[in-house]
Amino acid sequence: MAMKQILSPLPGTFYRKPAPDQPAFKSEGDSIAQGDVIGLVEVMKTFFEVKAEAAGKLKVFLVENEDPVTAGQPLADLED
């Protein structure tokens, strides 16, 4: 199986949920389609969607909810 990664588009704080009282966008084991939102990166109170550039199955998140991230940092692994 080929592995792909979803990378952070910007430096900031990564969130797996749209709001604290809502479920995560995606969980490990979920099927992902190209363009699916897997989380948000917050930069100075502005939220940017993190979208999958390829389809696959979400194998593992490489960062935790509310972790600081850098631009280009791998956020999740996908497998075909």
mmJSON file of the N, C-alpha and C atoms, coordinates in Angstrom:
{"data_MODEL":{"atom_site":{
"group_PDB":["ATOM","ATOM","ATOM","ATOM","ATOM","ATOM","ATOM","ATOM","ATOM","ATOM","ATOM","ATOM","ATOM","ATOM","ATOM","ATOM","ATOM","ATOM","ATOM","ATOM","ATOM","ATOM","ATOM","ATOM","ATOM","ATOM","ATOM","ATOM","ATOM","ATOM","ATOM","ATOM","ATOM","ATOM","ATOM","ATOM","ATOM","ATOM","ATOM","ATOM","ATOM","ATOM","ATOM","ATOM","ATOM","ATOM","ATOM","ATOM","ATOM","ATOM","ATOM","ATOM","ATOM","ATOM","ATOM","ATOM","ATOM","ATOM","ATOM","ATOM","ATOM","ATOM","ATOM","ATOM","ATOM","ATOM","ATOM","ATOM","ATOM","ATOM","ATOM","ATOM","ATOM","ATOM","ATOM","ATOM","ATOM","ATOM","ATOM","ATOM","ATOM","ATOM","ATOM","ATOM","ATOM","ATOM","ATOM","ATOM","ATOM","ATOM","ATOM","ATOM","ATOM","ATOM","ATOM","ATOM","ATOM","ATOM","ATOM","ATOM","ATOM","ATOM","ATOM","ATOM","ATOM","ATOM","ATOM","ATOM","ATOM","ATOM","ATOM","ATOM","ATOM","ATOM","ATOM","ATOM","ATOM","ATOM","ATOM","ATOM","ATOM","ATOM","ATOM","ATOM","ATOM","ATOM","ATOM","ATOM","ATOM","ATOM","ATOM","ATOM","ATOM","ATOM","ATOM","ATOM","ATOM","ATOM","ATOM","ATOM","ATOM","ATOM","ATOM","ATOM","ATOM","ATOM","ATOM","ATOM","ATOM","ATOM","ATOM","ATOM","ATOM","ATOM","ATOM","ATOM","ATOM","ATOM","ATOM","ATOM","ATOM","ATOM","ATOM","ATOM","ATOM","ATOM","ATOM","ATOM","ATOM","ATOM","ATOM","ATOM","ATOM","ATOM","ATOM","ATOM","ATOM","ATOM","ATOM","ATOM","ATOM","ATOM","ATOM","ATOM","ATOM","ATOM","ATOM","ATOM","ATOM","ATOM","ATOM","ATOM","ATOM","ATOM","ATOM","ATOM","ATOM","ATOM","ATOM","ATOM","ATOM","ATOM","ATOM","ATOM","ATOM","ATOM","ATOM","ATOM","ATOM","ATOM","ATOM","ATOM","ATOM","ATOM","ATOM","ATOM","ATOM","ATOM","ATOM","ATOM","ATOM","ATOM","ATOM","ATOM","ATOM","ATOM","ATOM","ATOM","ATOM","ATOM","ATOM","ATOM","ATOM","ATOM","ATOM","ATOM","ATOM","ATOM","ATOM","ATOM"],
"id":[1,2,3,4,5,6,7,8,9,10,11,12,13,14,15,16,17,18,19,20,21,22,23,24,25,26,27,28,29,30,31,32,33,34,35,36,37,38,39,40,41,42,43,44,45,46,47,48,49,50,51,52,53,54,55,56,57,58,59,60,61,62,63,64,65,66,67,68,69,70,71,72,73,74,75,76,77,78,79,80,81,82,83,84,85,86,87,88,89,90,91,92,93,94,95,96,97,98,99,100,101,102,103,104,105,106,107,108,109,110,111,112,113,114,115,116,117,118,119,120,121,122,123,124,125,126,127,128,129,130,131,132,133,134,135,136,137,138,139,140,141,142,143,144,145,146,147,148,149,150,151,152,153,154,155,156,157,158,159,160,161,162,163,164,165,166,167,168,169,170,171,172,173,174,175,176,177,178,179,180,181,182,183,184,185,186,187,188,189,190,191,192,193,194,195,196,197,198,199,200,201,202,203,204,205,206,207,208,209,210,211,212,213,214,215,216,217,218,219,220,221,222,223,224,225,226,227,228,229,230,231,232,233,234,235,236,237,238,239,240],
"type_symbol":["N","C","C","N","C","C","N","C","C","N","C","C","N","C","C","N","C","C","N","C","C","N","C","C","N","C","C","N","C","C","N","C","C","N","C","C","N","C","C","N","C","C","N","C","C","N","C","C","N","C","C","N","C","C","N","C","C","N","C","C","N","C","C","N","C","C","N","C","C","N","C","C","N","C","C","N","C","C","N","C","C","N","C","C","N","C","C","N","C","C","N","C","C","N","C","C","N","C","C","N","C","C","N","C","C","N","C","C","N","C","C","N","C","C","N","C","C","N","C","C","N","C","C","N","C","C","N","C","C","N","C","C","N","C","C","N","C","C","N","C","C","N","C","C","N","C","C","N","C","C","N","C","C","N","C","C","N","C","C","N","C","C","N","C","C","N","C","C","N","C","C","N","C","C","N","C","C","N","C","C","N","C","C","N","C","C","N","C","C","N","C","C","N","C","C","N","C","C","N","C","C","N","C","C","N","C","C","N","C","C","N","C","C","N","C","C","N","C","C","N","C","C","N","C","C","N","C","C","N","C","C","N","C","C","N","C","C","N","C","C"],
"label_atom_id":["N","CA","C","N","CA","C","N","CA","C","N","CA","C","N","CA","C","N","CA","C","N","CA","C","N","CA","C","N","CA","C","N","CA","C","N","CA","C","N","CA","C","N","CA","C","N","CA","C","N","CA","C","N","CA","C","N","CA","C","N","CA","C","N","CA","C","N","CA","C","N","CA","C","N","CA","C","N","CA","C","N","CA","C","N","CA","C","N","CA","C","N","CA","C","N","CA","C","N","CA","C","N","CA","C","N","CA","C","N","CA","C","N","CA","C","N","CA","C","N","CA","C","N","CA","C","N","CA","C","N","CA","C","N","CA","C","N","CA","C","N","CA","C","N","CA","C","N","CA","C","N","CA","C","N","CA","C","N","CA","C","N","CA","C","N","CA","C","N","CA","C","N","CA","C","N","CA","C","N","CA","C","N","CA","C","N","CA","C","N","CA","C","N","CA","C","N","CA","C","N","CA","C","N","CA","C","N","CA","C","N","CA","C","N","CA","C","N","CA","C","N","CA","C","N","CA","C","N","CA","C","N","CA","C","N","CA","C","N","CA","C","N","CA","C","N","CA","C","N","CA","C","N","CA","C","N","CA","C","N","CA","C","N","CA","C","N","CA","C","N","CA","C","N","CA","C","N","CA","C"],
"label_alt_id":[null,null,null,null,null,null,null,null,null,null,null,null,null,null,null,null,null,null,null,null,null,null,null,null,null,null,null,null,null,null,null,null,null,null,null,null,null,null,null,null,null,null,null,null,null,null,null,null,null,null,null,null,null,null,null,null,null,null,null,null,null,null,null,null,null,null,null,null,null,null,null,null,null,null,null,null,null,null,null,null,null,null,null,null,null,null,null,null,null,null,null,null,null,null,null,null,null,null,null,null,null,null,null,null,null,null,null,null,null,null,null,null,null,null,null,null,null,null,null,null,null,null,null,null,null,null,null,null,null,null,null,null,null,null,null,null,null,null,null,null,null,null,null,null,null,null,null,null,null,null,null,null,null,null,null,null,null,null,null,null,null,null,null,null,null,null,null,null,null,null,null,null,null,null,null,null,null,null,null,null,null,null,null,null,null,null,null,null,null,null,null,null,null,null,null,null,null,null,null,null,null,null,null,null,null,null,null,null,null,null,null,null,null,null,null,null,null,null,null,null,null,null,null,null,null,null,null,null,null,null,null,null,null,null,null,null,null,null,null,null],
"label_comp_id":["MET","MET","MET","ALA","ALA","ALA","MET","MET","MET","LYS","LYS","LYS","GLN","GLN","GLN","ILE","ILE","ILE","LEU","LEU","LEU","SER","SER","SER","PRO","PRO","PRO","LEU","LEU","LEU","PRO","PRO","PRO","GLY","GLY","GLY","THR","THR","THR","PHE","PHE","PHE","TYR","TYR","TYR","ARG","ARG","ARG","LYS","LYS","LYS","PRO","PRO","PRO","ALA","ALA","ALA","PRO","PRO","PRO","ASP","ASP","ASP","GLN","GLN","GLN","PRO","PRO","PRO","ALA","ALA","ALA","PHE","PHE","PHE","LYS","LYS","LYS","SER","SER","SER","GLU","GLU","GLU","GLY","GLY","GLY","ASP","ASP","ASP","SER","SER","SER","ILE","ILE","ILE","ALA","ALA","ALA","GLN","GLN","GLN","GLY","GLY","GLY","ASP","ASP","ASP","VAL","VAL","VAL","ILE","ILE","ILE","GLY","GLY","GLY","LEU","LEU","LEU","VAL","VAL","VAL","GLU","GLU","GLU","VAL","VAL","VAL","MET","MET","MET","LYS","LYS","LYS","THR","THR","THR","PHE","PHE","PHE","PHE","PHE","PHE","GLU","GLU","GLU","VAL","VAL","VAL","LYS","LYS","LYS","ALA","ALA","ALA","GLU","GLU","GLU","ALA","ALA","ALA","ALA","ALA","ALA","GLY","GLY","GLY","LYS","LYS","LYS","LEU","LEU","LEU","LYS","LYS","LYS","VAL","VAL","VAL","PHE","PHE","PHE","LEU","LEU","LEU","VAL","VAL","VAL","GLU","GLU","GLU","ASN","ASN","ASN","GLU","GLU","GLU","ASP","ASP","ASP","PRO","PRO","PRO","VAL","VAL","VAL","THR","THR","THR","ALA","ALA","ALA","GLY","GLY","GLY","GLN","GLN","GLN","PRO","PRO","PRO","LEU","LEU","LEU","ALA","ALA","ALA","ASP","ASP","ASP","LEU","LEU","LEU","GLU","GLU","GLU","ASP","ASP","ASP"],
"label_asym_id":["A","A","A","A","A","A","A","A","A","A","A","A","A","A","A","A","A","A","A","A","A","A","A","A","A","A","A","A","A","A","A","A","A","A","A","A","A","A","A","A","A","A","A","A","A","A","A","A","A","A","A","A","A","A","A","A","A","A","A","A","A","A","A","A","A","A","A","A","A","A","A","A","A","A","A","A","A","A","A","A","A","A","A","A","A","A","A","A","A","A","A","A","A","A","A","A","A","A","A","A","A","A","A","A","A","A","A","A","A","A","A","A","A","A","A","A","A","A","A","A","A","A","A","A","A","A","A","A","A","A","A","A","A","A","A","A","A","A","A","A","A","A","A","A","A","A","A","A","A","A","A","A","A","A","A","A","A","A","A","A","A","A","A","A","A","A","A","A","A","A","A","A","A","A","A","A","A","A","A","A","A","A","A","A","A","A","A","A","A","A","A","A","A","A","A","A","A","A","A","A","A","A","A","A","A","A","A","A","A","A","A","A","A","A","A","A","A","A","A","A","A","A","A","A","A","A","A","A","A","A","A","A","A","A","A","A","A","A","A","A"],
"label_entity_id":["1","1","1","1","1","1","1","1","1","1","1","1","1","1","1","1","1","1","1","1","1","1","1","1","1","1","1","1","1","1","1","1","1","1","1","1","1","1","1","1","1","1","1","1","1","1","1","1","1","1","1","1","1","1","1","1","1","1","1","1","1","1","1","1","1","1","1","1","1","1","1","1","1","1","1","1","1","1","1","1","1","1","1","1","1","1","1","1","1","1","1","1","1","1","1","1","1","1","1","1","1","1","1","1","1","1","1","1","1","1","1","1","1","1","1","1","1","1","1","1","1","1","1","1","1","1","1","1","1","1","1","1","1","1","1","1","1","1","1","1","1","1","1","1","1","1","1","1","1","1","1","1","1","1","1","1","1","1","1","1","1","1","1","1","1","1","1","1","1","1","1","1","1","1","1","1","1","1","1","1","1","1","1","1","1","1","1","1","1","1","1","1","1","1","1","1","1","1","1","1","1","1","1","1","1","1","1","1","1","1","1","1","1","1","1","1","1","1","1","1","1","1","1","1","1","1","1","1","1","1","1","1","1","1","1","1","1","1","1","1"],
"label_seq_id":[1,1,1,2,2,2,3,3,3,4,4,4,5,5,5,6,6,6,7,7,7,8,8,8,9,9,9,10,10,10,11,11,11,12,12,12,13,13,13,14,14,14,15,15,15,16,16,16,17,17,17,18,18,18,19,19,19,20,20,20,21,21,21,22,22,22,23,23,23,24,24,24,25,25,25,26,26,26,27,27,27,28,28,28,29,29,29,30,30,30,31,31,31,32,32,32,33,33,33,34,34,34,35,35,35,36,36,36,37,37,37,38,38,38,39,39,39,40,40,40,41,41,41,42,42,42,43,43,43,44,44,44,45,45,45,46,46,46,47,47,47,48,48,48,49,49,49,50,50,50,51,51,51,52,52,52,53,53,53,54,54,54,55,55,55,56,56,56,57,57,57,58,58,58,59,59,59,60,60,60,61,61,61,62,62,62,63,63,63,64,64,64,65,65,65,66,66,66,67,67,67,68,68,68,69,69,69,70,70,70,71,71,71,72,72,72,73,73,73,74,74,74,75,75,75,76,76,76,77,77,77,78,78,78,79,79,79,80,80,80],
"pdbx_PDB_ins_code":[null,null,null,null,null,null,null,null,null,null,null,null,null,null,null,null,null,null,null,null,null,null,null,null,null,null,null,null,null,null,null,null,null,null,null,null,null,null,null,null,null,null,null,null,null,null,null,null,null,null,null,null,null,null,null,null,null,null,null,null,null,null,null,null,null,null,null,null,null,null,null,null,null,null,null,null,null,null,null,null,null,null,null,null,null,null,null,null,null,null,null,null,null,null,null,null,null,null,null,null,null,null,null,null,null,null,null,null,null,null,null,null,null,null,null,null,null,null,null,null,null,null,null,null,null,null,null,null,null,null,null,null,null,null,null,null,null,null,null,null,null,null,null,null,null,null,null,null,null,null,null,null,null,null,null,null,null,null,null,null,null,null,null,null,null,null,null,null,null,null,null,null,null,null,null,null,null,null,null,null,null,null,null,null,null,null,null,null,null,null,null,null,null,null,null,null,null,null,null,null,null,null,null,null,null,null,null,null,null,null,null,null,null,null,null,null,null,null,null,null,null,null,null,null,null,null,null,null,null,null,null,null,null,null,null,null,null,null,null,null],
"Cartn_x":[0.827,0.0,0.871,0.473,1.2,0.705,1.633,1.282,1.342,0.414,0.393,0.269,0.668,0.539,-0.281,-0.985,-1.67,-0.799,-0.428,0.5,-0.219,0.351,-0.203,0.079,-0.952,-0.721,-0.048,-0.159,0.331,0.839,1.653,1.985,0.826,0.593,-0.492,-0.834,-2.103,-2.6,-3.57,-3.374,-4.207,-5.385,-6.575,-7.783,-8.452,-8.811,-9.5,-11.009,-11.534,-12.98,-13.309,-14.515,-14.913,-15.206,-15.555,-15.801,-15.608,-15.289,-15.027,-16.164,-17.412,-18.556,-19.057,-18.29,-18.697,-17.742,-18.21,-17.33,-16.193,-15.174,-14.025,-14.462,-13.757,-14.03,-13.874,-12.766,-12.461,-11.749,-11.885,-11.21,-10.333,-9.383,-8.52,-9.381,-9.112,-9.879,-10.936,-11.254,-12.258,-11.735,-12.636,-12.317,-12.289,-11.319,-11.131,-11.223,-12.018,-12.079,-11.222,-10.742,-9.988,-10.864,-10.319,-11.051,-11.753,-11.795,-12.408,-11.612,-12.317,-11.682,-11.359,-10.103,-9.704,-9.449,-9.378,-9.121,-8.998,-8.609,-8.432,-7.075,-6.473,-5.286,-5.682,-5.471,-5.82,-4.556,-4.655,-3.565,-4.164,-3.787,-4.256,-5.786,-6.478,-7.951,-8.654,-7.909,-8.49,-8.278,-9.338,-9.283,-9.235,-8.297,-8.121,-8.367,-9.18,-9.466,-8.244,-8.012,-6.986,-7.723,-7.462,-8.163,-7.204,-7.736,-6.954,-6.75,-5.531,-5.238,-5.367,-5.597,-5.745,-6.739,-7.292,-8.226,-7.463,-8.077,-7.48,-8.177,-7.531,-8.043,-7.126,-7.724,-6.944,-6.339,-5.03,-4.354,-4.085,-3.484,-3.119,-2.932,-3.349,-2.999,-1.603,-0.774,0.598,0.745,-0.323,-0.354,-1.655,-1.643,-2.834,-3.668,-4.911,-5.778,-5.132,-5.13,-4.592,-3.068,-2.393,-0.93,-0.502,0.619,1.182,1.8,1.649,2.203,2.94,3.821,4.547,4.07,4.316,3.934,4.683,3.948,4.551,4.702,4.34,4.45,3.402,3.777,2.782,1.792,0.508,-0.554,-1.162,-1.231,-1.883,-1.328,-1.368,-0.984,-2.238,-2.251,-3.307,-2.709,-3.509,-3.097,-4.133,-3.681,-4.602,-5.574],
"Cartn_y":[-1.189,0.0,1.253,2.194,3.456,4.379,5.111,6.068,7.483,8.301,9.72,10.485,11.743,12.565,13.813,14.262,15.548,16.518,17.625,18.584,19.844,20.502,21.767,22.85,23.601,24.659,25.896,26.061,27.262,26.925,27.805,27.63,28.131,27.474,27.887,26.784,26.719,25.697,24.801,23.487,22.526,22.098,22.087,21.642,20.536,19.459,18.344,18.519,19.488,19.722,21.14,21.341,22.696,23.594,22.995,23.701,22.693,23.16,22.226,21.255,21.666,20.808,19.998,19.973,19.234,18.076,17.058,15.911,16.29,15.46,15.672,15.587,16.344,16.278,14.837,14.215,12.841,12.139,10.813,9.992,8.965,8.422,7.377,6.207,5.698,4.603,5.056,6.359,6.895,6.916,6.756,6.947,8.442,8.853,10.256,10.404,11.372,11.711,12.951,13.104,14.304,15.522,16.494,17.706,17.664,16.496,16.414,17.248,17.926,18.695,17.73,17.74,16.869,17.661,18.992,19.824,21.282,22.085,23.526,23.935,24.954,25.592,27.026,27.404,28.758,29.607,30.765,31.73,33.087,33.628,34.945,35.07,34.097,34.067,33.868,33.478,33.142,31.65,30.96,29.512,29.151,28.27,27.797,26.295,25.849,24.421,23.67,22.492,21.584,20.509,20.454,19.52,18.463,17.262,16.167,16.42,16.263,16.43,15.121,14.034,12.716,11.903,10.891,9.999,8.86,8.251,7.112,6.868,6.072,5.776,6.472,7.186,7.9,6.891,6.706,5.713,6.265,7.451,8.005,9.52,10.225,11.636,11.691,12.576,12.712,13.835,14.618,15.681,15.554,16.061,16.032,17.291,17.244,18.415,19.538,20.731,21.946,21.983,21.115,21.178,22.321,22.987,23.955,23.205,23.772,23.141,24.19,23.724,24.595,24.333,25.267,25.094,23.896,23.018,21.839,20.652,20.82,19.709,18.647,17.363,16.289,16.253,16.238,16.19,14.807,14.074,12.751,11.903,10.594,9.624,9.007,8.898,8.201,6.979,5.914,4.746,4.486,3.935,3.627,2.549],
"Cartn_z":[0.0,0.0,0.0,-0.8,-0.855,0.247,0.835,1.886,1.32,1.771,1.422,2.729,2.696,3.896,3.597,4.604,4.544,5.33,4.681,5.27,5.712,6.702,7.167,6.126,5.725,4.744,5.341,6.659,7.34,8.733,9.316,10.731,11.585,12.696,13.587,14.555,14.948,15.867,15.111,15.216,14.506,15.376,14.779,15.464,14.649,15.312,14.641,14.614,15.374,15.471,15.004,14.45,14.066,15.27,16.408,17.67,18.799,20.01,21.112,21.412,21.173,21.498,20.302,19.22,18.028,17.768,17.009,16.724,15.772,15.767,14.878,13.42,12.565,11.129,10.631,10.99,10.587,11.731,11.753,12.76,12.062,12.802,12.255,11.813,10.609,10.039,9.054,9.045,8.121,6.688,5.743,4.329,4.047,3.257,2.925,1.408,0.964,-0.462,-0.693,-1.904,-2.237,-1.948,-1.233,-0.886,0.456,1.118,2.45,3.458,4.335,5.41,6.548,6.996,8.111,9.385,9.258,10.424,10.032,11.007,10.815,11.364,10.741,11.303,11.617,12.874,13.32,13.353,12.698,12.683,13.042,14.179,14.612,14.536,15.11,15.204,13.855,12.832,11.53,11.31,10.884,10.718,9.238,8.888,7.526,7.487,6.537,6.401,5.887,6.446,5.944,5.154,3.847,2.97,2.448,2.27,1.702,0.208,-0.248,-1.673,-2.432,-1.703,-2.328,-1.505,-2.119,-1.43,-0.761,0.235,0.914,2.235,3.063,4.402,5.4,6.35,7.355,8.317,8.198,9.036,10.436,10.504,11.809,11.706,12.766,12.905,13.516,13.011,13.487,14.507,14.688,15.696,16.482,17.679,18.53,18.319,18.753,18.728,19.535,18.97,19.585,19.648,18.899,18.823,17.914,18.244,17.302,16.119,14.923,13.714,12.892,12.021,11.106,9.686,8.796,7.393,6.812,6.144,5.533,6.462,7.731,8.688,8.383,8.363,8.167,9.33,8.986,9.995,10.125,9.007,9.007,7.882,8.099,7.068,6.47,5.152,4.423,3.769,3.658,2.873,1.809,0.693,-0.419,-0.054],
"occupancy":[1.0,1.0,1.0,1.0,1.0,1.0,1.0,1.0,1.0,1.0,1.0,1.0,1.0,1.0,1.0,1.0,1.0,1.0,1.0,1.0,1.0,1.0,1.0,1.0,1.0,1.0,1.0,1.0,1.0,1.0,1.0,1.0,1.0,1.0,1.0,1.0,1.0,1.0,1.0,1.0,1.0,1.0,1.0,1.0,1.0,1.0,1.0,1.0,1.0,1.0,1.0,1.0,1.0,1.0,1.0,1.0,1.0,1.0,1.0,1.0,1.0,1.0,1.0,1.0,1.0,1.0,1.0,1.0,1.0,1.0,1.0,1.0,1.0,1.0,1.0,1.0,1.0,1.0,1.0,1.0,1.0,1.0,1.0,1.0,1.0,1.0,1.0,1.0,1.0,1.0,1.0,1.0,1.0,1.0,1.0,1.0,1.0,1.0,1.0,1.0,1.0,1.0,1.0,1.0,1.0,1.0,1.0,1.0,1.0,1.0,1.0,1.0,1.0,1.0,1.0,1.0,1.0,1.0,1.0,1.0,1.0,1.0,1.0,1.0,1.0,1.0,1.0,1.0,1.0,1.0,1.0,1.0,1.0,1.0,1.0,1.0,1.0,1.0,1.0,1.0,1.0,1.0,1.0,1.0,1.0,1.0,1.0,1.0,1.0,1.0,1.0,1.0,1.0,1.0,1.0,1.0,1.0,1.0,1.0,1.0,1.0,1.0,1.0,1.0,1.0,1.0,1.0,1.0,1.0,1.0,1.0,1.0,1.0,1.0,1.0,1.0,1.0,1.0,1.0,1.0,1.0,1.0,1.0,1.0,1.0,1.0,1.0,1.0,1.0,1.0,1.0,1.0,1.0,1.0,1.0,1.0,1.0,1.0,1.0,1.0,1.0,1.0,1.0,1.0,1.0,1.0,1.0,1.0,1.0,1.0,1.0,1.0,1.0,1.0,1.0,1.0,1.0,1.0,1.0,1.0,1.0,1.0,1.0,1.0,1.0,1.0,1.0,1.0,1.0,1.0,1.0,1.0,1.0,1.0,1.0,1.0,1.0,1.0,1.0,1.0],
"B_iso_or_equiv":[0.0,0.0,0.0,0.0,0.0,0.0,0.0,0.0,0.0,0.0,0.0,0.0,0.0,0.0,0.0,0.0,0.0,0.0,0.0,0.0,0.0,0.0,0.0,0.0,0.0,0.0,0.0,0.0,0.0,0.0,0.0,0.0,0.0,0.0,0.0,0.0,0.0,0.0,0.0,0.0,0.0,0.0,0.0,0.0,0.0,0.0,0.0,0.0,0.0,0.0,0.0,0.0,0.0,0.0,0.0,0.0,0.0,0.0,0.0,0.0,0.0,0.0,0.0,0.0,0.0,0.0,0.0,0.0,0.0,0.0,0.0,0.0,0.0,0.0,0.0,0.0,0.0,0.0,0.0,0.0,0.0,0.0,0.0,0.0,0.0,0.0,0.0,0.0,0.0,0.0,0.0,0.0,0.0,0.0,0.0,0.0,0.0,0.0,0.0,0.0,0.0,0.0,0.0,0.0,0.0,0.0,0.0,0.0,0.0,0.0,0.0,0.0,0.0,0.0,0.0,0.0,0.0,0.0,0.0,0.0,0.0,0.0,0.0,0.0,0.0,0.0,0.0,0.0,0.0,0.0,0.0,0.0,0.0,0.0,0.0,0.0,0.0,0.0,0.0,0.0,0.0,0.0,0.0,0.0,0.0,0.0,0.0,0.0,0.0,0.0,0.0,0.0,0.0,0.0,0.0,0.0,0.0,0.0,0.0,0.0,0.0,0.0,0.0,0.0,0.0,0.0,0.0,0.0,0.0,0.0,0.0,0.0,0.0,0.0,0.0,0.0,0.0,0.0,0.0,0.0,0.0,0.0,0.0,0.0,0.0,0.0,0.0,0.0,0.0,0.0,0.0,0.0,0.0,0.0,0.0,0.0,0.0,0.0,0.0,0.0,0.0,0.0,0.0,0.0,0.0,0.0,0.0,0.0,0.0,0.0,0.0,0.0,0.0,0.0,0.0,0.0,0.0,0.0,0.0,0.0,0.0,0.0,0.0,0.0,0.0,0.0,0.0,0.0,0.0,0.0,0.0,0.0,0.0,0.0,0.0,0.0,0.0,0.0,0.0,0.0],
"pdbx_formal_charge":[null,null,null,null,null,null,null,null,null,null,null,null,null,null,null,null,null,null,null,null,null,null,null,null,null,null,null,null,null,null,null,null,null,null,null,null,null,null,null,null,null,null,null,null,null,null,null,null,null,null,null,null,null,null,null,null,null,null,null,null,null,null,null,null,null,null,null,null,null,null,null,null,null,null,null,null,null,null,null,null,null,null,null,null,null,null,null,null,null,null,null,null,null,null,null,null,null,null,null,null,null,null,null,null,null,null,null,null,null,null,null,null,null,null,null,null,null,null,null,null,null,null,null,null,null,null,null,null,null,null,null,null,null,null,null,null,null,null,null,null,null,null,null,null,null,null,null,null,null,null,null,null,null,null,null,null,null,null,null,null,null,null,null,null,null,null,null,null,null,null,null,null,null,null,null,null,null,null,null,null,null,null,null,null,null,null,null,null,null,null,null,null,null,null,null,null,null,null,null,null,null,null,null,null,null,null,null,null,null,null,null,null,null,null,null,null,null,null,null,null,null,null,null,null,null,null,null,null,null,null,null,null,null,null,null,null,null,null,null,null],
"auth_seq_id":[1,1,1,2,2,2,3,3,3,4,4,4,5,5,5,6,6,6,7,7,7,8,8,8,9,9,9,10,10,10,11,11,11,12,12,12,13,13,13,14,14,14,15,15,15,16,16,16,17,17,17,18,18,18,19,19,19,20,20,20,21,21,21,22,22,22,23,23,23,24,24,24,25,25,25,26,26,26,27,27,27,28,28,28,29,29,29,30,30,30,31,31,31,32,32,32,33,33,33,34,34,34,35,35,35,36,36,36,37,37,37,38,38,38,39,39,39,40,40,40,41,41,41,42,42,42,43,43,43,44,44,44,45,45,45,46,46,46,47,47,47,48,48,48,49,49,49,50,50,50,51,51,51,52,52,52,53,53,53,54,54,54,55,55,55,56,56,56,57,57,57,58,58,58,59,59,59,60,60,60,61,61,61,62,62,62,63,63,63,64,64,64,65,65,65,66,66,66,67,67,67,68,68,68,69,69,69,70,70,70,71,71,71,72,72,72,73,73,73,74,74,74,75,75,75,76,76,76,77,77,77,78,78,78,79,79,79,80,80,80],
"auth_comp_id":["MET","MET","MET","ALA","ALA","ALA","MET","MET","MET","LYS","LYS","LYS","GLN","GLN","GLN","ILE","ILE","ILE","LEU","LEU","LEU","SER","SER","SER","PRO","PRO","PRO","LEU","LEU","LEU","PRO","PRO","PRO","GLY","GLY","GLY","THR","THR","THR","PHE","PHE","PHE","TYR","TYR","TYR","ARG","ARG","ARG","LYS","LYS","LYS","PRO","PRO","PRO","ALA","ALA","ALA","PRO","PRO","PRO","ASP","ASP","ASP","GLN","GLN","GLN","PRO","PRO","PRO","ALA","ALA","ALA","PHE","PHE","PHE","LYS","LYS","LYS","SER","SER","SER","GLU","GLU","GLU","GLY","GLY","GLY","ASP","ASP","ASP","SER","SER","SER","ILE","ILE","ILE","ALA","ALA","ALA","GLN","GLN","GLN","GLY","GLY","GLY","ASP","ASP","ASP","VAL","VAL","VAL","ILE","ILE","ILE","GLY","GLY","GLY","LEU","LEU","LEU","VAL","VAL","VAL","GLU","GLU","GLU","VAL","VAL","VAL","MET","MET","MET","LYS","LYS","LYS","THR","THR","THR","PHE","PHE","PHE","PHE","PHE","PHE","GLU","GLU","GLU","VAL","VAL","VAL","LYS","LYS","LYS","ALA","ALA","ALA","GLU","GLU","GLU","ALA","ALA","ALA","ALA","ALA","ALA","GLY","GLY","GLY","LYS","LYS","LYS","LEU","LEU","LEU","LYS","LYS","LYS","VAL","VAL","VAL","PHE","PHE","PHE","LEU","LEU","LEU","VAL","VAL","VAL","GLU","GLU","GLU","ASN","ASN","ASN","GLU","GLU","GLU","ASP","ASP","ASP","PRO","PRO","PRO","VAL","VAL","VAL","THR","THR","THR","ALA","ALA","ALA","GLY","GLY","GLY","GLN","GLN","GLN","PRO","PRO","PRO","LEU","LEU","LEU","ALA","ALA","ALA","ASP","ASP","ASP","LEU","LEU","LEU","GLU","GLU","GLU","ASP","ASP","ASP"],
"auth_asym_id":["A","A","A","A","A","A","A","A","A","A","A","A","A","A","A","A","A","A","A","A","A","A","A","A","A","A","A","A","A","A","A","A","A","A","A","A","A","A","A","A","A","A","A","A","A","A","A","A","A","A","A","A","A","A","A","A","A","A","A","A","A","A","A","A","A","A","A","A","A","A","A","A","A","A","A","A","A","A","A","A","A","A","A","A","A","A","A","A","A","A","A","A","A","A","A","A","A","A","A","A","A","A","A","A","A","A","A","A","A","A","A","A","A","A","A","A","A","A","A","A","A","A","A","A","A","A","A","A","A","A","A","A","A","A","A","A","A","A","A","A","A","A","A","A","A","A","A","A","A","A","A","A","A","A","A","A","A","A","A","A","A","A","A","A","A","A","A","A","A","A","A","A","A","A","A","A","A","A","A","A","A","A","A","A","A","A","A","A","A","A","A","A","A","A","A","A","A","A","A","A","A","A","A","A","A","A","A","A","A","A","A","A","A","A","A","A","A","A","A","A","A","A","A","A","A","A","A","A","A","A","A","A","A","A","A","A","A","A","A","A"],
"auth_atom_id":["N","CA","C","N","CA","C","N","CA","C","N","CA","C","N","CA","C","N","CA","C","N","CA","C","N","CA","C","N","CA","C","N","CA","C","N","CA","C","N","CA","C","N","CA","C","N","CA","C","N","CA","C","N","CA","C","N","CA","C","N","CA","C","N","CA","C","N","CA","C","N","CA","C","N","CA","C","N","CA","C","N","CA","C","N","CA","C","N","CA","C","N","CA","C","N","CA","C","N","CA","C","N","CA","C","N","CA","C","N","CA","C","N","CA","C","N","CA","C","N","CA","C","N","CA","C","N","CA","C","N","CA","C","N","CA","C","N","CA","C","N","CA","C","N","CA","C","N","CA","C","N","CA","C","N","CA","C","N","CA","C","N","CA","C","N","CA","C","N","CA","C","N","CA","C","N","CA","C","N","CA","C","N","CA","C","N","CA","C","N","CA","C","N","CA","C","N","CA","C","N","CA","C","N","CA","C","N","CA","C","N","CA","C","N","CA","C","N","CA","C","N","CA","C","N","CA","C","N","CA","C","N","CA","C","N","CA","C","N","CA","C","N","CA","C","N","CA","C","N","CA","C","N","CA","C","N","CA","C","N","CA","C","N","CA","C","N","CA","C","N","CA","C","N","CA","C","N","CA","C"],
"pdbx_PDB_model_num":[1,1,1,1,1,1,1,1,1,1,1,1,1,1,1,1,1,1,1,1,1,1,1,1,1,1,1,1,1,1,1,1,1,1,1,1,1,1,1,1,1,1,1,1,1,1,1,1,1,1,1,1,1,1,1,1,1,1,1,1,1,1,1,1,1,1,1,1,1,1,1,1,1,1,1,1,1,1,1,1,1,1,1,1,1,1,1,1,1,1,1,1,1,1,1,1,1,1,1,1,1,1,1,1,1,1,1,1,1,1,1,1,1,1,1,1,1,1,1,1,1,1,1,1,1,1,1,1,1,1,1,1,1,1,1,1,1,1,1,1,1,1,1,1,1,1,1,1,1,1,1,1,1,1,1,1,1,1,1,1,1,1,1,1,1,1,1,1,1,1,1,1,1,1,1,1,1,1,1,1,1,1,1,1,1,1,1,1,1,1,1,1,1,1,1,1,1,1,1,1,1,1,1,1,1,1,1,1,1,1,1,1,1,1,1,1,1,1,1,1,1,1,1,1,1,1,1,1,1,1,1,1,1,1,1,1,1,1,1,1]
}}}
